[in-house]
Amino acid sequence: MSETIQNDEARLLTAAEQEAVNLTLQPAIAGLARRDLQALARRLREARDRARAIASQQRREMRGKSAPRGAAAARDDAGTVAKEQVLADAVRRISVELRRTSTPVAAASAPDVAEGEPDAPAPKPSGGPPVDSRSSKAAIRPRSTPGTASKPSKLSTARIDPREVGRVSKSVMSAQARRDAKPR
């Protein structure tokens, strides 16, 4: 990491936040146990969420939508936004490491195994979609006329979340109600 970036981070972050962010860099992150990674991720997410909330409050103060929290209204939120970005990058790095250590191959080389902690049961490989998925068991085949062979469709079947269907239906109903309520 370049010296100017380190200076900027040191200026933006508290000592505890700086220490947590430094733990998300290589090689320090590779030496952390899974429990430590999860605790660090929790701390970093809380710090990121706090910085995000402060930046939002500062933007509201700048627009005049909110009363100032301090003696005067905020005139700039660039520092808080930069702090939130540094913390978000650290959360991304730790999430990648947590995902990497959750795979069976990486889990065997993780520091948890060296410490003698019991393993979680390995995930079972599945032969298809999960039991609770909404995909059909057999594809729907079009009827074929006698003497011709039907080919299965090359188009992919779309899986649509039922909540999305409900959301769209509700928005269409609301739009129609607004149109109906307009005086002619």
C-alpha positions, -999 to +999 in steps of 0.1 A: +000+000+000+014+034-009+024+058+018-001+085+009-030+060+011-017+049+045-016+085+056-051+092+044-064+061+062-046+071+094-062+105+092-097+091+085-098+062+109-095+059+147-067+037+161-090+008+167-105+010+132-070+013+117-059-018+135-090-037+123-085-026+087-048-036+089-059-071+100-079-075+067-047-071+046-025-100+036-006-117+053-024-109+085-058-121+073-045-155+064-034-162+099-067-154+116-090-182+128-125-183+114-140-171+147-117-142+148-126-134+112-163-134+120-157-111+151-136-088+130-162-087+102-189-078+128-168-049+142-160-036+107-196-038+096-207-018+127-180+008+120-190+010+083-227+013+092-219+041+117-199+060+092-226+055+066-252+069+091-231+099+099-225+107+062-262+105+056-269+128+085-243+152+072-259+152+038-293+160+054-277+189+073-261+203+041-295+202+023-312+219+053-335+189+059-322+182+094-311+202+124-273+202+130-260+177+154-231+199+165-227+237+169-230+243+131-244+223+102-220+201+083-205+217+052-189+187+037-192+149+040-162+139+019-141+126+049-169+105+063-177+091+028-140+082+024-140+066+058-170+045+049-153+035+016-122+023+034-143+003+059-164-011+031-133-023+013-121-040+044-155-057+049-153-069+013-118-084+019-129-102+050-161-115+033-139-129+005-117-146+031-146-160+050-161-174+018-127-189+009-123-206+043-158-220+041-149-242+011-139-277+021-104-275+005-096-242+021-111-252+054-086-280+058-057-255+055-074-229+078-058-221+112-089-235+130-078-271+121-043-264+134-058-253+167-077-286+171-112-270+169-139-294+157-150-291+121-185-283+110-199-311+089-190-308+052-218-298+029-232-327+010-230-325-028-263-323-044-274-337-077-298-310-087-317-280-074-324-278-037-356-295-024-373-262-017-366-247-051-394-237-074-381-254-105-401-282-120-389-318-118-395-325-155-393-302-184-426-294-202-424-308-237-444-294-266-468-318-283-455-331-315-475-339-345-474-376-356-444-383-378-423-354-365-398-353-337-400-324-313-369-307-301-366-294-265-365-256-264-331-240-263-345-210-244-337-209-207-366-211-183-369-180-161-372-184-124-391-155-111-393-148-074-430-148-063-424-117-042-414-099-074-446-109-091-466-096-061-446-063-061-452-057-098-489-066-095-493-042-066-476-014-084-498-019-115-529-019-093-517+013-075-510+030-109-544+021-122-561+034-090-543+067-094-554+070-130-590+061-121-590+087-093-580+115-116-608+139-126-615+138-163 
